[in-house]
Amino acid sequence: MNTLKTPICDLLNIEYPILQAGMGGVAFGPLAAAVSKAGGLGTIAAISPTPERVEQEIILARSLTDKPICVDIGFPLRAPKEKSDIELPELPGPLKQLHQEIEALGVEIKSADDQAMSIEDARTKLEICFRHGVEVIACALGTPKWVVEACHARGVKVISIVGRASHAQTAIRNGTDIVVVQGTEGGGHTGDIGLITLLAEVLEFSTVPVVAAGGIVNGSQIAGVLTQGAQGVWVGTRFIGSQESSVGPNYKQSLVEAENDSTIRSLLFDGLYVRQLQNRFTEVWEGHEAELQPYPIQRIVIAPSRFAAAAADLKDHQALPAGQGSGLIRDLPPAGELLHRLVDETVEALRKAQQRIQLKVA
Ligand SMILES: Cc1cc2nc3c(=O)[nH]c(=O)nc-3n(C[C@H](O)[C@H](O)[C@H](O)COP(=O)(O)O)c2cc1C
């Protein structure tokens, strides 16, 4: 195996500076363990699952590897304190349509409880991580100071995912150990600034290591961001297309078939901007944007159809969050093999860079 190291490898006690992103519904114990075992940092996504499920997944990952793991928890500023604070509207028209179409395919839509919206829920999950000695916590949707303090008091490292320079400043001020800047290319929640610009902007002031995310699926891209000054990468969509990710075969196949313009960034998933592949799930909202609800109401009203379609792995009717890099995904290897491939491609790209672009510097 090639060597590829940056200072975050020592900080996180990992071999390669490749971090598998937290991804709701995708990244559970098996994927996180496979990536960590192979020398990267594997992450369990803990926003949507119940606290009990999060605990089971941590125990599962621990049974598969003794390497450090990360758990990704959401601390959204706009979250109500309690779920009971939320009043729900009548089902928006596009969702009624989606329900009809899903049920016509023989899939039952049950009421679904989405765990993502209360700070109490996030706090409970954090305590579970502490109990199981999870080494790294990733903060999605905001990095409160109390979270950093609680982690540091236990020797736990904190990673903050941001999509804007101002959010990076806040996370650094609140004490984060690493900032992950996610460009608009990324899958899932994403801002509107391209990675190459956002990374340059945050590198100008960051006092902590910066990791790049958004659209990264191969080693030439990793070589590019390392050269720009990133100390590592946080890779999401590429790992959906691995054997250990927890989505169905249709979701994975959609990535292999995707082109780089197959994704859109819209508010329909949960009221915040999310990049996803276009299909019937996104199409039903076209022309009905006025019926979109604010976060977290949109997330709650969409949950029953989203979970039912995902459980049945319906290709056209399930939400398929994915980054622009999906157009470059052509196979579905085991995650550990994929991680090693990314390392080898990066080393190769760095070695060949001068030769390939016939660069002359003096
Ligand atoms: C299916 C999916 C689910 C995601 N869920 C989460 C999540 O629960 N928490 C989070 O911090 N980020 C989430 N993200 C964003 C990722 O952490 C990461 O920043 C993004 O995937 C990077 O872009 P890429 O997918 O192009 O590699 C999700 C992304 C995807 C594709």
The ligand as an ORCA input file, in Angstrom:
! r2SCAN-3c Opt
* xyz 0 1
  C     -27.417     10.334      1.216
  C     -26.749     11.436      1.981
  C     -27.119     11.645      3.290
  C     -26.471     12.631      4.023
  N     -26.798     12.773      5.335
  C     -26.050     13.567      6.100
  C     -26.212     13.558      7.501
  O     -27.060     12.850      8.045
  N     -25.396     14.363      8.239
  C     -24.436     15.149      7.634
  O     -23.658     15.797      8.335
  N     -24.281     15.196      6.310
  C     -25.040     14.397      5.548
  N     -24.798     14.368      4.204
  C     -23.705     15.181      3.642
  C     -22.388     14.414      3.792
  O     -21.969     14.369      5.132
  C     -21.239     15.021      2.969
  O     -20.957     16.326      3.393
  C     -21.505     14.986      1.470
  O     -21.991     13.706      1.141
  C     -20.238     15.292      0.697
  O     -20.495     15.400     -0.681
  P     -20.428     14.133     -1.683
  O     -21.663     13.339     -1.380
  O     -20.464     14.750     -3.002
  O     -19.184     13.375     -1.366
  C     -25.463     13.427      3.434
  C     -25.113     13.216      2.105
  C     -25.730     12.233      1.369
  C     -25.318     12.019     -0.049
*
